[in-house]
């Protein structure tokens, strides 16, 4: 769900940096535009859109980090078209850009984007390609380990419910095929089963990170008679929709834990108000800083090895998740 203040701050920040002119794609996606006599040293930042709360925060943070680190960043939204994203990257490469930060429209198109980039290095963010498509300090992923987020959610629910031997669970998932959706969901189920819990998924569907869709799906779950001891969501926006549905229908969010991921401002406010019980901080600021640091080094032909969180194989930079509940939510607001 779009956050108006994030959108406004992102647009304001974009006015303060140099921007990419891609006239041939002006009808295909939102972009900032400007001109430059040379593209040497410039970095392209391309993503589909900022319709998702975390993606909007990440976009803001990347623009801000680039400014703070003195990186000449150009921003482009490609929309939902894979072909458009590929064409934007191709043009940046042909114009001599030093590197690219890319949130893939479709995680299965990483190889296409690498081919389009030619010799230009890419830092992928917020949608993790498979390891075989990453290369030391050339094609790198910056993010948080999705498995850990799912494990944290499952751990909280297991303890909150008193470590039962069986559990009825509703799973509200994000974007189908997204690395975070798959990683978090799988980790929840594996953690519970590894701890001896007989898990019965009474309802599950893809709400595409949307508060409104999650609300609607809870209504569908009610119509089909789905019973549940807890609701685990792949992000906070969807958890907010679940909580709103439960409150509107007289269902206790105290007795039935609802969990999310991201520790967004709205998510933390819900925890403080007794709605969502648990979330996991995915640091947009931390991921943004590491992404900019990485592409700054890679764009000069350097290595990411000296960046905190870099894996030994030079393919990843990890930013840790953090647990957030009522006991510490004031630290995240």
Buried (B, 14 or more C-beta within 10 A) or exposed (E): BEBEEBBEBBBEBBEEBBBBBBEEBEEBBEBBBEEBEEBEBBBBBBBBBBBBBBBBBBBBBBBBBBBEEEBBBBBBBBBEBBEBBBBBBBBBBEBEBBBBBBBBBBBBBBEBBBEBBEEBBBBBBBBBBEEEBBBBBBBBBBBBBBBBBBBBBBBBBBEBBEEBEEBBBBBBBBBEEBBBBBBBBEBBBBBBEEEEBEBEBBBBBBBBBBBBBBBBBBEEBEEEEBEBBBBBBBBBBBBBBBBBBBEEEEBEBEEBBBBBBBBBBBBBBBBBEEBBBBBBBBBBBBBBBBBBBBBBBBBEEEBBEEBEBBBEEBBBBBBEBBBBBEEEBEEBE
